[in-house]
């Protein structure tokens, strides 16, 4: 995967959405951030893939439903498991709790955000993705994973197999917070450990669970009683 954006360099973003007003709104807010710059826009998935491969932006914001090439296919082409040098894709869409959501997560999206989450969370998702982290809105995580634990196959995303080695207590602490939608920085603060320690724990957990991403880690946590929603 592309290395995290160097400190001080603006985060280069591609926006792909078939609605002009959505792209304009996202660009207006993101370009106003001192550390983010929008380098390209696309009105369909085909153009998004072409521009992303040409420009190699730090983060691609993709809608799911787009003409010519839908966002699910575009995500797989840019960030899927078969991509040699995957880009970071954040899916920003309306939330339907259907096969589109699962397809995006299986396709390699590193973040998932509702369009009505607000501009602040949008910028946070871009920054998290650029830093090699990911952001899935806590409310989305809870709703999604409750649905995952109840949904029969094949609607649910790929589920990690039983761990090849037992998770440590600290790894389970990290897993629980991942399942609640926390970013790595938030996990580090809550557990009073360094960011590098959190990343080390996550790498170990991924190996033990044979999980491709933090969404699969979170799904495992919910399915095995290692996560509790707040409130």
Secondary structure as UniProt FT lines:
FT   TURN            7..8
FT   STRAND          11..16
FT   HELIX           20..31
FT   TURN            34..35
FT   STRAND          36..42
FT   HELIX           45..55
FT   STRAND          59..62
FT   HELIX           71..79
FT   TURN            81..82
FT   TURN            84..85
FT   STRAND          89..93
FT   HELIX           99..106
FT   TURN            107..108
FT   STRAND          111..114
FT   HELIX           115..117
FT   HELIX           119..130
FT   TURN            131..132
FT   HELIX           138..150
FT   TURN            153..155
FT   HELIX           169..179
FT   TURN            180..181
FT   HELIX           184..191
FT   HELIX           195..209
FT   HELIX           214..223
FT   TURN            224..225
//
